[in-house]
Amino acid sequence: VQGAYGVDRWNQWAKFLNELCDGRWRRAFYLRRAWLSGHRQQPFFDVLDPACELLAASRLDRRLQELGRALQKMAAYPDPLNSGPEQLKGWEATVPAVVKWGAGTPFPDLARYGLVACMAEQVRLEEAAGWVRTHLSEFDNPLRAAYCMLYLVDWEWSRIGDNPPHESLLRLAREALDIAPQGSSAVQALVYLADGSQRNGRDSEMVDLLQRALAIPRSGFQEFQDESAEFSRSRAGQMLARHYQKAKNWPKAIDAWKAWESHSWCVTCDWGMEEEKNLALGTAYEALGRVRDSAEFFWKAAAGRGSAAVETAKKVKAIHESLGNVPELIEKVRSEVKEESEDPPAGLKWLAENLGVPLK
């Protein structure tokens, strides 16, 4: 399974059920899936069911049965990120039992995270932050505690629009950073602090914080799979590149864009990110008078599936006409069209139609 689907453990186990017999491997699959979710950021709470039922029916150990029953109560509230008052009461009643019977598993920290998320959704942010401070030493994994604080930051940050954040919000981000200063959660904490510095007009401080975020080493193939850190690392690189681009510091902008590793769940978002990078690099090289280098990146944007592909295609054609190498462009378009297995992107299609390259 790993060979077919790469080293992402979550995707491996998501495919496991399709690859092997559900009846024969049901217990192994669902228990492992729940375990992996407990070691994942963001966690999936809905996968506790039917793992909790399998544990509750265990004939091996009473502790497994009690843990299963506790998780069954937790599974009754599968979405703490979208909760009401009754759900919060349910989590408050459930956490002690999960903590008691789940020692040595990721589930107590998962329960703590769910409780904090419920508090945030009920706008009990100060209470939630105080709860994390009080119970900080009880967390098995400091990363989960840090992400509890960052959940509160994220919840409030999404509601301030383009306004500068209040100092209390930045303080929560600093607390999260202090919990695990070199952990993967530190990347997200530093990006929030950098965003705050930018909104307050402190650009040099923002650059320093972004560079610190990008310098945090990746955890690698370890027990805690941190998707949030990868999103934050991507955002840090993008913010840094945009800063240099806006300042017209072209050499640093080029280095930053080339170093940027975009990360997204969304295919169309990936298209937009790749287009932004190629357009920015094309603009930077053009500003430095390196027209041939700029043409290469404008070509990549024109041949992609971004929203500005057609306008960029027109620019690519104009550049090649000025350089006197339109035949080279025609060959590139012909080669690219030949490789397309479906309807070509709009920019490539425009170039083909305007350069006399036949389409399939």
C-alpha positions in Angstrom: 0.0 0.0 0.0 2.8 2.4 0.8 4.4 1.8 -2.6 1.2 2.6 -4.3 0.2 5.7 -2.4 3.4 7.2 -1.1 4.5 7.8 2.5 1.5 9.7 3.8 0.2 7.3 6.4 -3.3 8.8 6.4 -3.8 8.3 2.7 -2.4 4.8 3.0 -4.9 3.8 5.6 -7.7 5.6 3.8 -7.0 3.3 0.8 -6.5 0.2 3.0 -10.1 -0.7 3.1 -10.4 -0.6 -0.6 -7.3 -2.8 -1.1 -8.1 -5.5 1.5 -11.1 -7.4 2.7 -13.3 -5.4 5.0 -14.6 -8.4 6.8 -11.2 -9.9 7.5 -9.3 -6.7 8.4 -12.1 -4.6 9.9 -10.7 -4.5 13.4 -7.1 -3.7 12.4 -8.2 -1.0 9.9 -10.6 0.9 12.1 -8.5 0.9 15.2 -5.4 2.0 13.3 -7.3 4.7 11.5 -8.6 6.1 14.8 -5.1 5.9 16.3 -3.6 7.8 13.3 -6.3 10.5 13.6 -5.3 11.0 17.2 -1.8 11.7 16.0 -2.9 14.1 13.2 -3.3 17.8 12.9 -6.0 18.5 12.0 -7.6 15.5 13.6 -10.7 13.7 12.2 -13.1 13.1 15.1 -15.7 11.2 13.0 -13.3 8.2 12.6 -13.7 7.2 16.2 -16.8 5.3 15.1 -16.7 2.3 14.8 -13.3 2.0 16.5 -15.0 2.8 19.8 -17.5 -0.1 19.4 -14.7 -2.5 18.6 -12.9 -1.5 21.8 -16.0 -1.7 23.9 -16.6 -5.2 22.7 -13.0 -6.3 23.4 -12.5 -9.6 25.2 -8.8 -8.8 25.9 -8.8 -6.3 28.7 -11.4 -4.4 30.8 -9.4 -1.2 30.2 -10.0 -1.5 26.5 -13.7 -1.9 27.1 -13.8 1.2 29.4 -11.8 3.2 26.8 -14.2 2.1 24.1 -17.2 3.2 26.2 -15.6 6.5 26.9 -14.8 7.0 23.2 -18.4 6.0 22.3 -19.6 9.0 24.3 -17.0 11.2 22.6 -18.1 9.8 19.2 -21.6 11.0 20.0 -20.3 14.5 19.4 -18.3 14.0 16.2 -17.8 17.6 15.2 -16.5 19.8 18.1 -15.5 22.4 15.5 -19.2 23.1 14.8 -20.9 22.7 18.2 -23.6 24.0 20.4 -24.1 24.3 24.1 -25.3 20.8 24.6 -22.4 19.4 22.7 -20.0 21.4 24.9 -21.6 19.9 28.0 -21.2 16.4 26.5 -17.5 17.0 25.9 -17.0 18.4 29.4 -18.5 15.2 30.8 -16.6 12.9 28.5 -13.0 14.1 28.8 -12.3 12.8 32.3 -13.2 9.2 31.3 -11.1 9.3 28.2 -8.2 10.7 30.1 -8.6 8.0 32.8 -8.8 5.0 30.5 -6.8 6.2 27.5 -3.4 6.6 29.2 -0.7 5.7 26.6 -2.9 6.4 23.6 -3.4 9.7 21.7 -7.1 9.9 22.7 -6.8 11.9 25.9 -5.0 14.8 24.1 -7.6 14.4 21.3 -10.4 14.8 23.9 -8.7 17.9 25.4 -8.3 19.5 21.9 -12.0 18.8 21.2 -13.1 20.4 24.4 -11.0 23.5 23.7 -12.5 23.7 20.2 -16.0 23.4 21.7 -15.3 26.3 24.1 -14.0 28.4 21.2 -17.1 27.8 19.2 -19.2 29.0 22.1 -17.0 32.2 22.2 -15.6 31.2 25.6 -12.0 32.0 24.5 -10.6 33.3 27.8 -12.0 30.3 29.6 -10.6 27.9 27.0 -7.1 29.6 27.2 -7.2 29.4 31.0 -8.2 25.7 30.7 -5.1 24.9 28.6 -2.8 26.8 31.0 -4.2 24.9 33.9 -3.9 21.5 32.3 -0.8 22.1 30.2 1.4 19.7 32.2 -1.2 16.9 31.6 -0.9 16.9 27.8 1.1 13.9 26.6 2.1 15.8 23.4 3.1 19.5 23.7 2.2 19.9 20.1 -1.4 19.2 20.8 -1.4 21.7 23.6 0.2 24.3 21.4 -2.5 23.6 18.7 -5.2 24.1 21.3 -3.9 27.7 21.8 -3.5 28.1 18.0 -7.1 27.0 17.5 -8.2 29.9 19.7 -6.0 32.3 17.7 -7.4 31.0 14.4 -11.0 31.3 15.6 -10.6 34.9 16.5 -8.2 35.8 13.6 -10.8 34.8 11.1 -13.2 37.4 12.5 -11.0 40.5 12.5 -10.9 40.9 8.7 -7.9 43.1 7.6 -7.6 44.9 10.9 -4.5 44.6 13.1 -4.9 41.9 15.8 -5.4 42.8 19.4 -2.4 42.3 21.7 -4.3 39.6 23.6 -4.5 37.5 20.4 -0.8 37.9 19.7 -0.1 36.9 23.3 -1.9 33.6 22.7 0.2 33.0 19.6 3.4 33.6 21.7 2.1 31.2 24.4 1.7 28.6 21.7 5.2 29.3 20.5 6.6 29.0 24.0 4.9 25.5 24.5 6.9 24.0 21.6 9.4 26.6 20.3 11.1 24.2 17.9 8.1 21.9 17.2 6.1 21.9 14.0 3.3 24.0 15.7 5.9 26.8 16.0 5.6 27.4 12.2 1.9 28.4 12.5 2.5 30.5 15.6 5.3 32.4 13.9 3.2 33.0 10.8 0.4 34.5 12.9 3.0 36.8 14.7 4.4 37.7 11.3 1.0 38.6 10.0 0.4 40.7 13.0 3.7 42.6 12.5 2.8 43.2 8.8 -0.6 44.6 9.7 1.0 46.9 12.2 3.5 48.2 9.7 6.6 46.4 11.1 7.9 44.8 7.9 11.4 44.1 9.1 10.0 42.3 12.1 7.7 40.3 9.8 10.6 39.2 7.6 12.5 38.0 10.7 9.5 36.0 11.9 8.9 34.4 8.5 12.5 33.4 8.2 12.3 31.8 11.6 9.2 29.9 10.6 10.9 28.6 7.4 13.9 27.6 9.4 11.9 25.2 11.7 13.0 21.7 10.6 10.4 19.3 9.3 9.6 16.5 11.7 9.8 13.9 8.9 8.1 10.5 9.1 7.3 10.5 12.8 4.3 9.7 14.9 2.7 13.2 14.7 1.5 14.0 11.2 1.3 17.8 11.0 -0.7 19.0 8.0 -1.2 22.4 9.6 2.6 23.0 9.7 2.8 22.4 5.9 0.0 24.9 5.2 1.8 27.4 7.4 5.2 26.8 5.9 3.6 27.4 2.5 2.0 30.6 3.6 5.3 31.8 5.2 7.2 31.3 1.9 4.4 33.1 0.0 4.3 36.0 2.4 8.1 36.5 2.2 8.1 36.3 -1.6 5.2 38.8 -1.9 7.0 41.2 0.4 10.1 41.3 -1.7 8.0 41.5 -4.9 6.1 44.5 -3.6 9.4 46.1 -2.5 10.8 45.5 -6.0 13.8 43.8 -4.4 14.0 41.6 -7.5 17.0 39.4 -6.6 15.5 38.4 -3.2 12.1 38.1 -4.7 13.4 35.6 -7.3 15.2 33.6 -4.5 12.0 33.6 -2.3 9.7 32.5 -5.1 12.0 29.7 -6.2 12.3 28.5 -2.6 8.5 28.6 -2.0 6.8 25.2 -1.8 3.1 25.7 -2.2 0.7 23.4 -0.3 -3.0 23.2 -0.7 -5.9 20.7 -0.5 -7.6 22.4 -3.5 -6.6 21.6 -7.1 -7.7 25.0 -8.4 -5.9 26.7 -5.6 -2.7 24.9 -6.7 -3.3 26.2 -10.2 -3.6 29.8 -8.8 -0.5 29.4 -6.6 1.6 28.1 -9.5 0.4 30.9 -11.7 1.2 33.6 -9.1 4.7 32.2 -8.7 5.4 32.1 -12.5 3.9 35.5 -13.1 6.0 37.0 -10.3 9.2 35.4 -11.5 8.5 36.5 -15.0 7.9 40.1 -13.8 11.1 40.0 -11.7 13.3 38.8 -14.5 11.7 41.3 -16.9 12.4 44.1 -14.4 16.1 43.1 -14.3 16.3 43.1 -18.1 16.5 39.4 -18.5 13.8 39.1 -21.1 14.6 35.5 -22.2 14.4 34.3 -18.6 11.2 36.1 -18.1 9.7 34.6 -21.2 10.2 31.1 -19.8 8.1 31.8 -16.7 5.5 33.7 -18.6 5.2 30.7 -20.8 4.7 28.4 -17.8 1.8 30.7 -16.7 0.3 30.8 -20.1 0.4 27.0 -20.5 -1.1 26.5 -17.0 -4.7 26.5 -15.9 -4.7 29.7 -14.0 -7.2 32.6 -14.4 -4.8 34.9 -16.2 -3.6 32.3 -18.8 -5.0 34.0 -21.9 -3.6 37.5 -21.1 -0.3 36.0 -20.3 -0.4 34.0 -23.6 -0.7 37.3 -25.4 2.3 38.7 -23.6 4.3 35.5 -24.4 3.6 35.9 -28.1 4.6 39.6 -28.0 7.9 38.8 -26.2 8.8 36.1 -28.7 8.0 38.4 -31.6 10.3 41.1 -30.1 13.0 38.5 -29.7 12.5 37.2 -33.2 12.1 33.5 -32.1 8.4 32.9 -32.9 9.3 29.5 -34.6 10.7 28.3 -31.2 7.4 29.3 -29.5 5.4 27.4 -32.2 7.4 24.3 -31.5 6.8 24.6 -27.8 3.1 25.0 -28.3 3.0 22.1 -30.7 4.8 19.9 -28.2 2.6 20.9 -25.3 -0.6 20.4 -27.3 0.5 17.0 -28.3 1.0 16.0 -24.7 -2.5 17.2 -23.6 -4.8 14.3 -23.0 -7.9 16.5 -22.6 -9.0 20.0 -23.7 -5.9 22.2 -23.5 -5.8 25.2 -21.0 -7.2 28.4 -22.3 -3.9 30.2 -22.7 -2.3 27.3 -24.6 -5.4 27.1 -26.8 -5.2 30.8 -27.6 -1.5 30.4 -28.6 -2.3 27.4 -30.8 -5.1 29.2 -32.6 -3.1 32.4 -33.1 0.1 30.6 -34.2 -1.5 28.1 -36.6 -0.9 25.0 -34.4 -3.6 22.4 -35.0 -5.5 21.2 -32.0 -6.9 17.7 -31.4 
